[in-house]
Amino acid sequence: MSILLTGGAGYIGSTVASILKEEGEEVIILDNLARSKKEYLPSGIKFYEGDVDDMSLLEKIYNEEKIDAIMHFAAYIEVGESVLEPYKYYENNFSKTIKFFNYFIEKGVKKIIFSSTAAVYGEPKYIPIDEIHIKKPTSPYGMSKLFVESFLESVELSSGVHHVALRYFNASGAYGNFGENHNPETHLIPLILEVALGLRDKIFVNGNDYDTTDGTCVRDYIHVYDIAIAHLLAYRYLSNNKGSLKVNLGSGEGYSILDIIESCRKITGALIPVEVRERRLGDPSTLIASSKIAEDVLGWRRKYQTVDAIIESAWKFHKTKFDNNK
Ligand SMILES: NC(=O)c1ccc[n+]([C@@H]2O[C@H](COP(=O)([O-])OP(=O)(O)OC[C@H]3O[C@@H](n4cnc5c(N)ncnc54)[C@H](O)[C@@H]3O)[C@@H](O)[C@H]2O)c1
């Protein structure tokens, strides 16, 4: 039996697929390569190229494979873009996703692991944010993910199909050849490292008037390896038929943008010029997770305990990529 993993050419999906394979799981990837490249796919894993709402392709996958579970990473992920182009986000992240889920639910798949996000919470009422915190997304991206969570809850009521929605905070770091290669890249750590490599002149800081210690946004960074292990644990949890869960994945520690820049300076030895500009639409000031459910219920333990360790792994990945492209 196999896990059908969508978005497996992307940053997190490719890393998770590779780690699942190392752990002895059978994985199949579906990705339309809209935001990634074929070369990012992990080797030795069967790949179907196409969209998650391509019904004839889903039929083909269903006929050729024995699908036991779905891990759904495929989505657009840019908060700012979602504010400017909401339809694109509701269509890709919600409409297509529920159509895709529905196809496999009707075919009898009973385990769904969904890539959700800290963005479902919006501006926090308290810190650290636990899973029962009020959900009031400040962007169409966050809302599109929350809608999918609601759909999965309704499906559980109507047909008993269980799910685990993993709400990642800031996924970061690299695992061997798998690192952040977003297209377009808007995530902080890879952008700063590109400045360190001389590929960009400076790093833009989007607003320094937030209600935080240094005025820049505070985020909780979690290594992509630790996210992958949480998927494995969630799969085992569902395999033991234990019901559905909503689970935060974070470190419980917050770092401001300036903290991250400072850490990158220390690790790379580069100057890294900074320019402050306007706030970006849809960004909450502080997001820090409580990951107690992941730890207590799934038995999740983080391997990467410090943001420096995360940045060191990312730096190794970006430097190697840069050296190989010379
Ligand atoms: N990166 C983060 O910090 C973060 C944080 C929270 C949640 N998430 C969630 O994790 C998931 C993966 O994020 P990522 O950083 O790896 O993004 P990514 O852009 O690197 O990967 C997404 C992949 O999905 C594919 N895709 C998009 N729409 C598709 C469709 N309709 N059909 C088939 N393939 C499609 C893209 O081509 C890409 O390969 C997303 O669902 C995202 O919302 C990411």
The ligand as a Tripos MOL2 file, in Angstrom:
@<TRIPOS>MOLECULE
LIG
   44    48     1     0     0
SMALL
NO_CHARGES

@<TRIPOS>ATOM
      1 N1          6.7990   26.6650    3.6250 N.am      1 LIG1
      2 C1          6.2300   26.9580    4.7950 C.2       1 LIG1
      3 O1          6.8210   27.6170    5.6640 O.2       1 LIG1
      4 C2          4.8390   26.4590    5.0890 C.ar      1 LIG1
      5 C3          4.2330   26.8290    6.3190 C.ar      1 LIG1
      6 C4          2.9560   26.3630    6.5910 C.ar      1 LIG1
      7 C5          2.2970   25.5380    5.7010 C.ar      1 LIG1
      8 N2          2.8990   25.2070    4.5340 N.ar      1 LIG1
      9 C6          2.1690   24.3430    3.5830 C.3       1 LIG1
     10 O2          3.0180   23.2730    3.1980 O.3       1 LIG1
     11 C7          2.7370   22.8820    1.8530 C.3       1 LIG1
     12 C8          4.0200   22.8160    1.0530 C.3       1 LIG1
     13 O3          4.6700   24.0810    1.0830 O.3       1 LIG1
     14 P1          6.0730   24.2930    0.3600 P.3       1 LIG1
     15 O4          6.7970   25.3380    1.1180 O.co2     1 LIG1
     16 O5          6.7360   22.9900    0.1200 O.co2     1 LIG1
     17 O6          5.5790   24.9190   -1.0450 O.3       1 LIG1
     18 P2          6.1400   24.6950   -2.5200 P.3       1 LIG1
     19 O7          5.5860   25.8030   -3.3450 O.co2     1 LIG1
     20 O8          7.6110   24.4850   -2.4950 O.co2     1 LIG1
     21 O9          5.4610   23.3210   -2.9520 O.3       1 LIG1
     22 C9          4.1210   23.2200   -3.3570 C.3       1 LIG1
     23 C10         4.0860   22.2450   -4.5180 C.3       1 LIG1
     24 O10         2.7270   22.0210   -4.8830 O.3       1 LIG1
     25 C11         2.6350   22.0190   -6.3110 C.3       1 LIG1
     26 N3          1.2620   22.3910   -6.6650 N.ar      1 LIG1
     27 C12         0.6160   23.5600   -6.3780 C.ar      1 LIG1
     28 N4         -0.6500   23.5080   -6.8280 N.ar      1 LIG1
     29 C13        -0.8220   22.2820   -7.3810 C.ar      1 LIG1
     30 C14        -1.9090   21.6280   -8.0070 C.ar      1 LIG1
     31 N5         -3.0920   22.2460   -8.1680 N.pl3     1 LIG1
     32 N6         -1.7430   20.3770   -8.4640 N.ar      1 LIG1
     33 C15        -0.5550   19.7300   -8.3280 C.ar      1 LIG1
     34 N7          0.5250   20.2950   -7.7480 N.ar      1 LIG1
     35 C16         0.3920   21.5620   -7.2750 C.ar      1 LIG1
     36 C17         3.6890   23.0130   -6.7650 C.3       1 LIG1
     37 O11         4.0980   22.8040   -8.0990 O.3       1 LIG1
     38 C18         4.8140   22.7360   -5.7660 C.3       1 LIG1
     39 O12         5.6870   21.7320   -6.2210 O.3       1 LIG1
     40 C19         1.7080   23.8810    1.3280 C.3       1 LIG1
     41 O13         0.4300   23.2960    1.4130 O.3       1 LIG1
     42 C20         1.8120   25.0490    2.2920 C.3       1 LIG1
     43 O14         0.5980   25.7510    2.4060 O.3       1 LIG1
     44 C21         4.1480   25.6540    4.1960 C.ar      1 LIG1
@<TRIPOS>BOND
     1     1     2 1
     2     2     3 2
     3     2     4 1
     4     4     5 ar
     5     4    44 ar
     6     5     6 ar
     7     6     7 ar
     8     7     8 ar
     9     8     9 1
    10     8    44 ar
    11     9    10 1
    12     9    42 1
    13    10    11 1
    14    11    12 1
    15    11    40 1
    16    12    13 1
    17    13    14 1
    18    14    15 2
    19    14    16 1
    20    14    17 1
    21    17    18 1
    22    18    19 2
    23    18    20 1
    24    18    21 1
    25    21    22 1
    26    22    23 1
    27    23    24 1
    28    23    38 1
    29    24    25 1
    30    25    26 1
    31    25    36 1
    32    26    27 ar
    33    26    35 ar
    34    27    28 ar
    35    28    29 ar
    36    29    30 ar
    37    29    35 ar
    38    30    31 1
    39    30    32 ar
    40    32    33 ar
    41    33    34 ar
    42    34    35 ar
    43    36    37 1
    44    36    38 1
    45    38    39 1
    46    40    41 1
    47    40    42 1
    48    42    43 1
@<TRIPOS>SUBSTRUCTURE
     1 LIG1         1 GROUP 0 **** ****
